[in-house]
Amino acid sequence: MKGISVAKRTNYSFEKRQKDLAKKKKREEKLKKKQERKASGVETIVQIDEYGNVVEIEVDADGNPIVDSDDDDDDEGDDE
């Protein structure tokens, strides 16, 4: 019976384990990130605007929106 080859079987257990480990890692990272935000006093509020777009707003412990100083959108109309 030499010359008969058997096709290699897929190891579904290994694939499932890898997928489960990836999910667990992602869940742990998400929880860690959430705990860091909570500890810093910054909370993210998710809203939907009138056009159906998702808008995330970061607020401090008092509920005041946190404004990024990087946003330079106020110089509209300048052609320089």
VENQUI-V884647 format. One record per residue. RES is the residue in three letters. SS is DSSP state (H for helix, E for strand, C for the rest). PHI is phi in whole degrees, -180 to 180 (999 if undefined). D_LAST is the distance of its C-alpha to the last C-alpha in Angstrom with 1 decimal. Layout:
<<RES;SS;PHI;D_LAST> <RES;SS;PHI;D_LAST>>
This chain:
<<MET;C;999;82.3> <LYS;C;-73;80.1> <GLY;C;95;77.1> <ILE;C;-89;76.2> <SER;C;-109;72.7> <VAL;C;-106;71.4> <ALA;C;-66;67.8> <LYS;C;-70;65.9> <ARG;C;-85;65.3> <THR;C;-73;62.0> <ASN;C;-92;61.9> <TYR;H;-66;60.6> <SER;H;-62;61.5> <PHE;H;-64;59.1> <GLU;H;-61;56.3> <LYS;H;-63;56.8> <ARG;H;-63;57.0> <GLN;H;-64;53.7> <LYS;H;-65;52.1> <ASP;H;-65;53.6> <LEU;H;-64;52.5> <ALA;H;-65;48.9> <LYS;H;-63;49.0> <LYS;H;-63;50.6> <LYS;H;-63;47.9> <LYS;H;-63;45.1> <ARG;H;-63;47.0> <GLU;H;-65;47.4> <GLU;H;-63;43.8> <LYS;H;-65;42.8> <LEU;H;-65;45.4> <LYS;H;-62;44.3> <LYS;H;-63;40.7> <LYS;H;-65;41.9> <GLN;H;-66;44.1> <GLU;H;-64;41.2> <ARG;H;-63;39.1> <LYS;H;-64;42.2> <ALA;H;-67;42.9> <SER;H;-81;39.4> <GLY;C;84;39.7> <VAL;C;-100;36.7> <GLU;E;-124;37.6> <THR;E;-106;35.7> <ILE;E;-107;36.2> <VAL;E;-104;35.8> <GLN;E;-130;35.3> <ILE;E;-115;34.8> <ASP;C;-80;32.3> <GLU;C;-66;33.2> <TYR;C;-98;31.9> <GLY;C;89;34.1> <ASN;C;-84;31.5> <VAL;E;-83;32.6> <VAL;E;-122;30.7> <GLU;E;-104;31.6> <ILE;E;-122;31.2> <GLU;E;-91;32.2> <VAL;E;-126;34.2> <ASP;C;-83;36.0> <ALA;C;-63;39.7> <ASP;C;-88;39.4> <GLY;C;91;37.6> <ASN;C;-84;34.3> <PRO;E;-64;31.2> <ILE;C;-94;29.4> <VAL;C;-101;25.7> <ASP;C;-75;23.7> <SER;C;-82;21.2> <ASP;C;-76;19.3> <ASP;C;-71;17.9> <ASP;C;-112;14.3> <ASP;C;-86;14.3> <ASP;C;-83;14.0> <ASP;C;-101;10.2> <GLU;C;-69;10.6> <GLY;C;96;9.2> <ASP;C;-80;5.7> <ASP;C;-103;3.8> <GLU;C;-86;0.0>>
